[in-house]
Amino acid sequence: MPLGKVIRKYRKLKNLTQEEMAERLGVTAPAVNKWENENSFPDIILLAPIARLLDISLDTLLSFRENLTPEEINEIIRELDLKLKEQSYEEAFCWAKKKLEEYPDCEQLILNIAAIFDMQRMVQEVPNEKEYGEHICSLYARVLSSDDETIRIKAADCLVGFYMRKKQYDKAEKYLEYFSLQNPERKRKQAQIYAETGRVQEAYKAYEELLFADYQRISIEFYGMYMLALQDKDMTRARRFVEKQTELAKCFEMGKYYEIPAGRLEIAALEKDADTVIATMAEMLSGIGQIGDFRNAPLYEHMEFKEVTEEFLAEMKNNLLKCFRDEETYGFLKNDKRWQELVK
């Protein structure tokens, strides 16, 4: 906020007239009026007395640490949108630069203004496009060191997009480093760069790794929703989530073993459905040998997986049998010969 507006704002909050403020500072009322209308500035030796009179710090008076509220940022953006409709790109750009000079540390405003002008360049002819592009990139770069991760990632994302559109893929890759390794967007954008630069095999592998991770994430999410349905005793909804997990495994080519969700067995046990429990147990035990089938699925042909060892399969079978022998869960089957045969 400009100095004059700060003086006016806090003078009014103190319920002082321009005349009263002038009298206390030993200046004229017209001088205070000129400050507030930004026609002149107070002498430097008056800054501390003004701050004391208004009961604010010098930082506040000079707007060194002022943060715009989200509402104030939105108001500036609305005003910028209007100027872009009514004025030339250059005129709106000059206006925005002045705003950023008023609020040089407002990272959200910097990011928003850069993104708006960046997007506008894609939908209209802009003279001196290169010059504007460099300035927009410098705005993005200003907030790459932000303490706010969301702002950092958004700025890096915009820079990646900017340089990909210009086919400067080496620069685009540089800004991927601002994404964490766990952020799937990093791999997704890397795959796009691989594809654009003819590295087809790397692109396939990156996309396949994303798919494989997506299967695991979605499967966990379905299971979480399934557990919520059980808590609500909504068996119809619980069954639907179990069916979705089966469909998910088929869609992602995970193999027969993963098409048998544990929820199916759990629901059958809760309902004392002996036939379904026995059938599901048998399927799970016979499917252990297919637990690594996804390794040969066409969907993941560019990925490398660890070998599934016989020791691992044996341990998996023993763990299942141990689970199936749990009398608290499956005690209702103790006289069922099919169950006795399965859990030997």
N, C-alpha and C positions, 0 to 999 in steps of 0.2 A: 504494500500500500504506500503511495507517495507520502512524503513528509507532511504536506499540507492537509491531506485527508486524515492522517494520524492525529495531528494537532486538533482539527475540528472534532473528530470523534471523541477524544478524551476530554476536550474542553466542555463539550456538551454533557458528558457523563459526570463531570464535576459541577454541572449547573453554573458554569461561568459564562458571562457575556464576553464579547470581544473587548469591550471597554474595560471590564473588570480584569481580564487577563493582561491587557496592555498596561493598566495602572500598576499591577503587581510586578511586572517585568521592567517597568520604566521605559516603555516604548509607547507609540501612538496606536490608537485603535485601527487606523488605516493600514498600519504595518502588519498587524495581526491578520487583517482581512486579506492583504496581499499574500501572506504565507499560506493561508487556507485555500486561496484560489490559485496557488502555485504561480503567482506572478513574480514572486521573489522568495528568498530563503532567509531564515534568521541568521544572524551573525553566529559564528562558531562558538563564541564565548557565552551565548545565550542558550545553547543546547542543554547543558546541565541544569540551569535554572528552570527551563521549560519542563524538563522531565520531572524535576522535583515538584513543581507546581501542579502538574497533571497526575502526580503520584504513579509514574511509570518509570521503567528502566530506560537507559539510553538505547539498549538493544531494541526495545519495543518502539521507542520514538523513531529510530532509524530503520525499523523493520528488518533488522538483521536475523531475527529468529522467529519471524511471524509465519505461522502456518495457515494456509487457506483452509476453510472448512469444505467438505464435499459439496455443500450447496453453493459456495462461492465459486468453486472450480466449475461446477455444472453451469452456472450463470455465464462465466467467461466463455465456455465452450458453446453455449447457445448463441452468444453474441458473435463468436467467430463463424459459426455456421451461417448466420444471417449475412455477415459480411461477404462470405464466399458466394452467396447467391446474388448479392446486389453489387458487389465490386469485383475488380479483377483479382486474379491470384496474387499478383505482386502487391496490390494495396492491402489485401487481407494478411499477407505474409508480413508486411512491414508493421501492421497493427499488432500482430501476434508477437513479433520480436520485442516490441515495446512493453508488452505485457510481461514477457519473460524477464525483461530488465527490471521490472517492478518486483517480480517474485522469482529471483534467480535460484532459490533453493527449494522451490515447490516441485518435487520430483514428479508427482502425479500430473501436474499441469504440463510440465515439460514433455512427458511421455504422450499425453493426450494430444497436445498440439502437433508434435512430430508425426504421430500416427494419422491425424486428420489431413495434414498437408501431403504426407506420403500417399495416402489413398486417393486424394484429389488428383495427384499427378497421373494416376492410372486411368482416370476417366475423362480427362480433358487435356488439350494441347497446352503445354506450359513453355513460354519462352525461357531461354537460359536454364533449361532443365537440369543440366549438369551442376550448375552453381547451387540451385535449390537442393538437389540431391545431396550434395556434400554437406550443406548446412543441416539438413534433416538428419543425416547420419551422425553429425556431431552432437545433435540433441539426444539421440538414442544413446550415444557413447557416454554422455554426461551422467546418465542414470544407471550405467552398468555396475557401478560400485555401490548402489543403494543398499541400505540395511534391510530393505523390504524385498524379500525373495520374489514376490509376485511381480514387482516392478522390474527387477533385474531380468527375470525370465522373459517377460513381455518385450523388453527392449532388445534382448538378444534374439528373440523370435522374429521381431520386425527387421533386424539387421540381416538375419539369415534369409528372410524372404526378399529383402531389398537386393541383396547380392545374387540370389538365385535368379531373380527376374533379369538381372544384367548379365547372367551367365558367368559371373565371377565366382566360381564354385570354391576356389581355394579360400577366398575371404569368407564365404558363407560357412565353410567348415570350421573356420577359426572361432566363430561365435557360438558354435555348438558346444564349446567347452564351458560355457556359462550354464548349461543344463547339467543337472546331476546325472550320474550314470544310471540311477534308478528311474529317471524320468523317461517314459516310453516315447515322448515326443522327440527326444534326442535321436533315438534309433530310427524313428519313422522319417525324420528329416534327413538323416544320414542315408537312409535307403533311397530317398528321392534324389539325393546328390549322386549316389552310386549309379542310379538309373540314367540320370542326365549326362553322366560322364562316361557312359559305356561300360561300367563295371557291373555287368548284368548278374554274374554269379554272386557277387557280394550283396547286390540289391536283393536277390532272392533270399539269400541266407538271413539278411536283416529282417525282412518281412516275415519269414518263417519263424524266427525267434520271437518276434512280436506276437504272432498267432499262438505259439506254444505258451507264452506267458499269459496271453489273454484267456486261453482255456483254463489255466490254473486259477486265475483271478475270478473268472465268472463262476467256475465250479464252487469256489469257496463262498461266493456271494449267494449262490442258490442254496448252499447248505445252511448258511446263516438265516436265510428266509424260511427254509424248511424248519429249523429249530424254533423260530418264532411261531410258526403255525402249530407246532407241537405244544408249545407253551399255552397257546390259545385253545388247545384241544380242537383245532379245526383240521380234521383229518382229510377233508376234501382238498383243501388248499395244500396240505402237506404232500398228498399224493401227486398233485400237479407239479410241485417242485421236484419231486423224485423223477417224474416223467421227463421234465425239462433237462435234468442232469443226464438222462439216458440219451435224449436227442442231441444234447451238447457234445457228448463223447462221440456220437456217430458223425456229427457235422465236422468235428475237428480231427477225425480219423485217429482216435486214441486207441482203438482196439477193443476187443470183446470184453476184457476184464473191466475196463472203465465204464462200460455200458450197463454194469450191474451196480447201481448206487447202493451204498450202505443203508440209506433211508428205507429202501424197500424191505430189507430184512428187519429193520427196527420197527416199522409199522406193523408188519406181520406178527412180530413177537409181542407187541403191545396188545394186539387184538387176539392173541392166542390162536393164530391161523397156522396150524401145524403144517398143512400141505405147502403153503407158500414159503414158510420158514425153511422146510427141508429142501424144497426145490431151489431156493435162492442160495442156501449153503452149498448145495451140490454144484451149482453154476459157478459160484465164487472159487471153490476149490479146483474145479476142472479148468477154470480160466486163468489160474496162476501162471501156467506156462506161456500164456499170451500177454503177460503184463508188459512186455517190451515191444509189442507189435507196432506201436507208433514209430519205432525206430526205422521201420521199413515202409512207412506210409509215404505215398507220392507227395503229400502236402509238406513233408519235411525232408525232402531228398537232398537238400543242400546243407543240412545240419549234421553235426557229429554228436553221437551219444556214447556214453559209456556202455560197455558190454554188460548184459544181465547175466550174472554168474549163477551156477547151480547152487552155490552156497546161499546166495540171496534168495533164490526161489524156495529153497528148503526152509530157510528162516521165516519167510513169508507164510508158508503153509503151516508151520508150527504155531505162529502167532494167531492165524485164523482159527486153527483147531482149539487153541487155548481159549480164545474168545467164545467159540461155539460151545465149549464145555461149561460155561458159566451158569451155574444152577439158578442164580438169582434171576437171570434173564430167561433162560431156556429150561428151567426146572419142570415146566408143564409137559416137556417132551420125554421125561425120564423113562417112561414105559413104552416109548415109541421105538420100535426096532430099527426103523430107518435112521433115526437120530443116533442110536447106539452104534450102528454100523459106520456112520459118517465120522463120528468123533473118536473112533478107536485110536 
